[in-house]
Amino acid sequence: MREQFLNHIERFRLCTPSDLILLAVSGGVDSMTMLHLFHESGYKIAVAHCNFRLRGEESDADEDFVYESCQSLGIPVFIRHFETESFAWEQGISIQMAARDLRYAWFEELLKTHQFNFLATGHHFDDTM
């Protein structure tokens, strides 16, 4: 799998090992696999995790899992809590759109503040900026 991952990055010239890459990691299988592939491949990475406070203890458990995984791998991790339902109501948008708007605004902030070269997500193709 790692070889396919590296071949894909090289083929499409997505990034280089000298780039600083911010990974959006939810704690799900896709994003955790992405985290491990980047880490095992020697890339300079940090992780951003959003806790949207939508699933109670499950959301907190995802946060703990991502944090502990990053700590054990020695990877910097940024975590932010959002009041997603309140934001959605105030903006008159769906919870899904609110979560998307909140996370990408925060990701942009992190990219600029910490001078990351790229953002990598384990999200679906149609979830682009």
PEWOSUL-V375553 format. One record per pair of residues at least 6 apart in sequence whose C-alpha atoms are under 7 Angstrom apart, sorted by the first residue. I is the first residue (numbers start at 1). J is the second residue. If there is no record, write none. Layout:
I;J
I;J
//
This chain:
2;37
9;15
17;42
17;43
17;44
18;44
19;44
19;117
20;44
20;45
20;116
20;117
20;118
21;44
21;45
21;46
21;116
21;117
21;118
21;119
21;120
22;45
22;46
22;47
22;48
22;116
22;118
22;119
22;120
23;35
23;45
23;46
23;47
23;48
23;119
23;120
23;121
24;47
24;48
24;49
24;120
24;121
25;31
25;32
25;47
25;48
25;49
26;49
26;50
26;62
27;62
27;65
27;66
30;122
31;121
31;122
34;122
45;75
46;75
46;76
46;77
47;76
47;77
47;78
48;77
48;78
48;79
49;63
49;78
49;79
49;80
50;79
50;80
50;81
50;103
51;59
51;63
51;80
51;81
51;82
52;81
52;82
52;83
52;84
52;99
53;59
53;82
53;83
67;77
70;76
70;77
84;95
84;98
84;99
85;95
87;98
88;94
88;95
88;98
//
